[in-house]
């Protein structure tokens, strides 16, 4: 089995050499153009949002998914509603 490359080494490797030079926008540097090419693509539904990870008991996670499916909603919608209700309960202004 071969060893996986070190992430520390990858962070310090130069940008890959392109077969042809990228087309630059006015005022854009070569590095900015290359970054745009290799940057991860963000789904439209995730633009302007932050990830938030929680670890739940398996029973609670399943109950949330089942509720979302039964009510034809996304898990994100159900979780957002639950968190906003939590904020209201403690006198805070709901965020979304």
C-alpha positions as CSV (number, residue, x, y, z in Angstrom):
1,X,0.0,0.0,0.0
2,X,1.4,3.4,-0.9
3,X,1.6,6.2,1.5
4,X,-0.8,9.1,1.0
5,X,0.8,12.5,0.2
6,X,1.3,14.9,3.1
7,X,-1.2,17.8,3.2
8,X,1.6,20.0,4.6
9,X,3.7,19.4,1.4
10,X,0.7,20.0,-0.8
11,X,0.0,23.4,0.8
12,X,3.5,24.5,-0.3
13,X,3.5,23.2,-3.8
14,X,3.2,25.8,-6.6
15,X,0.1,26.1,-8.7
16,X,0.0,23.5,-11.5
17,X,1.4,24.4,-14.9
18,X,-1.4,24.8,-17.4
19,X,-1.0,23.7,-21.0
20,X,-2.1,27.1,-22.2
21,X,-2.3,30.4,-20.3
22,X,-5.7,31.2,-18.8
23,X,-7.6,34.1,-20.2
24,X,-7.3,37.0,-17.8
25,X,-10.0,39.5,-17.0
26,X,-9.0,43.2,-16.8
27,X,-6.9,43.7,-13.7
28,X,-6.8,39.9,-12.9
29,X,-3.5,38.2,-12.1
30,X,-2.5,34.8,-13.4
31,X,-2.7,33.4,-9.9
32,X,-6.3,34.7,-9.5
33,X,-7.3,33.1,-12.8
34,X,-5.8,29.8,-11.8
35,X,-7.4,29.9,-8.4
36,X,-10.8,30.5,-10.1
37,X,-10.2,27.5,-12.3
38,X,-9.3,25.1,-9.5
39,X,-11.6,26.6,-6.8
40,X,-14.3,24.3,-5.5
41,X,-17.7,25.0,-7.0
42,X,-20.4,26.1,-4.5
43,X,-24.0,25.0,-5.0
44,X,-26.4,27.9,-5.6
45,X,-28.4,26.8,-2.5
46,X,-25.2,27.0,-0.3
47,X,-24.0,30.4,-1.5
48,X,-23.7,32.9,1.5
49,X,-24.3,30.1,4.0
50,X,-22.1,28.6,6.7
51,X,-21.8,24.9,7.5
52,X,-22.9,23.8,11.0
53,X,-22.1,20.3,12.2
54,X,-23.8,18.6,15.1
55,X,-23.6,15.1,16.4
56,X,-27.0,13.7,17.3
57,X,-28.2,10.4,18.8
58,X,-29.1,8.1,15.9
59,X,-32.8,8.1,17.0
60,X,-33.0,11.9,16.9
61,X,-31.3,12.1,13.5
62,X,-33.6,9.5,12.1
63,X,-36.7,11.2,13.6
64,X,-35.6,14.5,12.0
65,X,-35.1,12.9,8.6
66,X,-38.5,11.0,8.8
67,X,-40.3,14.2,9.8
68,X,-38.7,16.1,6.9
69,X,-39.7,13.4,4.4
70,X,-43.3,13.1,5.8
71,X,-43.8,16.9,5.5
72,X,-42.1,17.2,2.1
73,X,-39.4,19.5,3.5
74,X,-35.7,19.6,3.5
75,X,-33.7,18.7,6.6
76,X,-32.2,22.1,6.4
77,X,-35.6,23.8,6.6
78,X,-36.7,21.6,9.5
79,X,-33.4,22.3,11.4
80,X,-33.6,26.0,10.7
81,X,-37.1,26.2,12.1
82,X,-36.1,24.2,15.2
83,X,-33.1,26.5,15.9
84,X,-35.2,29.6,15.4
85,X,-37.8,28.3,17.8
86,X,-35.0,27.6,20.3
87,X,-33.8,31.2,20.0
88,X,-37.3,32.6,20.5
89,X,-37.7,30.4,23.6
90,X,-34.8,32.1,25.2
91,X,-35.7,35.6,24.1
92,X,-33.3,35.9,21.2
93,X,-34.2,37.2,17.8
94,X,-34.5,34.4,15.2
95,X,-31.8,34.6,12.6
96,X,-33.4,33.2,9.5
